[in-house]
């Protein structure tokens, strides 16, 4: 077990239970247009949602996504955290770990959510989607976080914690280890075998397991 000192964490579907919100938003937008798909067909990897819809011959994809975004933003401020997520962040801080939140969500949204959940002091740095030109799976956001943490030359002591292929692939391209968060409810969103094939360094189903992956 490596003595990880620098911990990068994703927000959506990782610390916060936003996958159901985005799924609801996309499903609502689709059904307004009399397009009925299963939860699994819509999925949670919204980065390739457009590709899926093009493959089905569905038009007005931009309009669907824009409307879904408006629906989701209204609901996401009420998002709950995954069990034990906040407590584990506190434990990591007490263990003198350096933490960075790395998310594709915008600062205006994340800043409001961190304030609501009283997590402003949970991270040393927050890297949002409007901080970089490229988003995960591009490694740019992770590399920026590592630079801010002063860990650019200590990648062997850094790890990315996330729920999606974008997180795992970004970690690999950034040259750091990864921890896949895959609780039971993620079965409807992600295929675990596809995620395993990306070779994350560790897989956890509850945030209490995170401490066993990170040597104090």
Legacy VTK file of the C-alpha trace (Angstrom):
# vtk DataFile Version 3.0
C-alpha trace
ASCII
DATASET POLYDATA
POINTS 216 float
0.000 0.000 0.000
1.452 3.346 -1.044
1.673 6.196 1.477
-0.652 8.537 -0.426
-0.270 12.116 0.735
-2.216 13.955 -1.983
-5.834 12.947 -2.515
-7.859 14.233 -5.478
-11.615 13.647 -5.382
-14.415 13.972 -7.902
-17.759 15.529 -6.886
-20.577 14.248 -9.115
-21.443 10.625 -8.440
-18.531 10.387 -6.034
-18.944 12.649 -3.029
-22.410 13.841 -4.059
-25.382 11.759 -5.217
-25.931 13.697 -8.425
-26.232 10.785 -10.861
-29.915 10.290 -10.106
-30.510 14.010 -10.608
-28.869 14.122 -14.028
-30.602 10.909 -15.053
-33.978 12.352 -14.045
-33.246 15.563 -15.948
-32.251 13.789 -19.150
-35.154 11.367 -18.923
-37.615 14.227 -18.395
-36.227 16.152 -21.344
-36.377 13.064 -23.585
-39.901 12.120 -22.557
-41.174 15.609 -23.330
-40.256 14.702 -26.878
-41.914 11.283 -26.560
-38.559 9.519 -26.463
-38.708 6.705 -23.930
-35.478 4.987 -22.933
-34.524 2.857 -19.940
-32.280 4.228 -17.209
-29.489 1.987 -18.437
-29.878 3.222 -22.021
-29.524 6.797 -20.838
-26.780 5.900 -18.378
-24.640 8.180 -16.275
-21.706 8.814 -18.560
-23.195 11.989 -19.923
-20.022 12.826 -21.793
-21.045 10.286 -24.419
-24.785 10.929 -24.131
-24.727 12.907 -27.375
-22.985 10.042 -29.156
-25.628 7.605 -27.900
-28.456 9.828 -29.109
-26.855 10.346 -32.519
-26.575 6.581 -32.839
-30.320 6.334 -32.256
-31.066 8.971 -34.854
-32.410 11.401 -32.255
-32.353 15.035 -33.305
-32.358 18.310 -31.327
-29.727 16.877 -28.976
-28.448 20.312 -27.978
-31.956 21.350 -27.002
-32.399 18.140 -24.986
-29.127 18.729 -23.126
-29.818 22.414 -22.503
-33.251 21.670 -21.084
-31.891 18.811 -18.980
-29.222 21.114 -17.600
-31.850 23.634 -16.475
-33.866 20.877 -14.786
-30.800 19.456 -13.049
-29.456 22.796 -11.810
-32.755 23.452 -10.055
-32.529 20.149 -8.205
-28.811 19.778 -7.629
-28.646 22.332 -4.831
-30.621 19.839 -2.736
-28.230 16.975 -3.475
-27.238 14.651 -0.651
-23.752 13.360 0.015
-22.898 9.677 -0.063
-22.801 8.043 3.384
-19.551 8.641 5.289
-18.110 10.920 2.557
-17.916 14.073 4.669
-16.617 12.275 7.759
-13.856 10.597 5.783
-12.701 13.950 4.435
-12.434 15.166 8.026
-10.435 12.057 8.966
-8.072 12.591 6.020
-7.494 16.210 7.029
-6.738 15.103 10.584
-4.227 12.636 9.131
-2.416 15.573 7.462
-3.397 14.589 3.932
-3.655 17.259 1.237
-7.011 17.274 -0.535
-8.207 18.754 -3.815
-11.674 18.602 -5.333
-11.482 18.083 -9.103
-14.829 18.426 -10.877
-16.271 19.402 -14.236
-19.022 21.374 -12.486
-18.730 25.166 -12.433
-17.461 27.196 -9.490
-20.734 29.026 -8.941
-22.517 25.714 -8.368
-19.770 23.920 -6.424
-19.040 26.913 -4.194
-22.722 27.080 -3.232
-22.861 23.341 -2.531
-19.691 23.347 -0.439
-21.107 26.190 1.613
-24.442 24.419 2.065
-22.762 21.243 3.272
-20.258 23.224 5.383
-17.342 21.805 3.407
-15.499 25.026 2.522
-12.570 23.903 4.672
-12.575 20.299 3.473
-10.197 20.938 0.581
-6.915 22.737 0.141
-7.879 23.566 -3.439
-10.924 23.233 -5.695
-10.466 22.826 -9.448
-13.731 23.278 -11.370
-14.739 22.979 -14.986
-14.274 26.689 -15.565
-10.666 26.557 -14.321
-9.256 24.553 -17.240
-9.599 24.400 -21.007
-9.982 20.614 -21.014
-12.015 18.302 -18.803
-11.552 14.736 -17.602
-10.612 12.263 -19.072
-8.015 14.814 -20.223
-5.426 14.986 -17.414
-5.298 18.809 -17.363
-7.597 19.282 -14.308
-5.666 16.687 -12.301
-2.308 18.134 -13.298
-3.523 21.580 -12.245
-4.617 20.213 -8.871
-1.295 18.458 -8.359
0.544 21.668 -9.203
-1.544 23.651 -6.710
-0.861 21.037 -4.033
2.860 21.145 -4.775
2.778 17.506 -5.815
3.773 17.702 -9.469
7.058 15.933 -8.709
5.512 13.572 -6.134
2.985 11.737 -8.271
3.826 8.446 -6.633
2.192 9.805 -3.483
-0.992 11.021 -5.231
-4.276 9.268 -6.025
-7.538 10.188 -7.743
-10.847 9.039 -6.226
-13.766 8.961 -8.661
-16.719 7.000 -9.945
-16.367 7.082 -13.731
-14.137 6.043 -16.601
-13.274 9.721 -17.032
-11.742 9.803 -13.543
-9.794 6.574 -13.993
-8.517 7.504 -17.451
-7.561 11.015 -16.334
-5.581 9.562 -13.433
-3.714 7.187 -15.723
-2.858 9.978 -18.149
-1.750 12.186 -15.280
0.554 9.432 -14.059
-1.105 8.787 -10.698
-3.006 5.924 -9.056
-6.789 5.762 -8.947
-9.518 4.564 -6.597
-12.866 3.669 -8.149
-15.906 4.419 -5.990
-18.626 1.916 -6.952
-21.477 1.620 -4.437
-24.315 -0.860 -5.154
-26.616 1.840 -6.568
-24.146 2.567 -9.369
-25.068 -0.705 -11.088
-27.834 1.070 -12.991
-25.366 3.657 -14.280
-22.079 1.860 -14.915
-20.917 -1.583 -15.989
-18.463 -2.670 -13.298
-16.594 -4.970 -15.678
-15.973 -2.105 -18.094
-14.621 -0.044 -15.206
-12.500 -2.925 -13.911
-10.980 -3.222 -17.383
-9.497 0.252 -16.887
-7.422 -1.204 -14.028
-8.103 1.234 -11.195
-5.577 0.743 -8.408
-8.321 0.109 -5.842
-12.113 -0.321 -5.859
-14.310 0.671 -2.915
-18.077 0.539 -2.357
-18.215 2.683 0.792
-16.123 5.681 1.763
-15.153 3.994 5.013
-13.004 1.695 2.853
-11.009 4.664 1.579
-8.895 4.791 4.713
-7.756 1.201 4.158
-6.423 2.229 0.722
-4.511 5.227 2.032
-1.743 4.662 4.526
-1.881 7.247 7.303
LINES 1 217
216 0 1 2 3 4 5 6 7 8 9 10 11 12 13 14 15 16 17 18 19 20 21 22 23 24 25 26 27 28 29 30 31 32 33 34 35 36 37 38 39 40 41 42 43 44 45 46 47 48 49 50 51 52 53 54 55 56 57 58 59 60 61 62 63 64 65 66 67 68 69 70 71 72 73 74 75 76 77 78 79 80 81 82 83 84 85 86 87 88 89 90 91 92 93 94 95 96 97 98 99 100 101 102 103 104 105 106 107 108 109 110 111 112 113 114 115 116 117 118 119 120 121 122 123 124 125 126 127 128 129 130 131 132 133 134 135 136 137 138 139 140 141 142 143 144 145 146 147 148 149 150 151 152 153 154 155 156 157 158 159 160 161 162 163 164 165 166 167 168 169 170 171 172 173 174 175 176 177 178 179 180 181 182 183 184 185 186 187 188 189 190 191 192 193 194 195 196 197 198 199 200 201 202 203 204 205 206 207 208 209 210 211 212 213 214 215
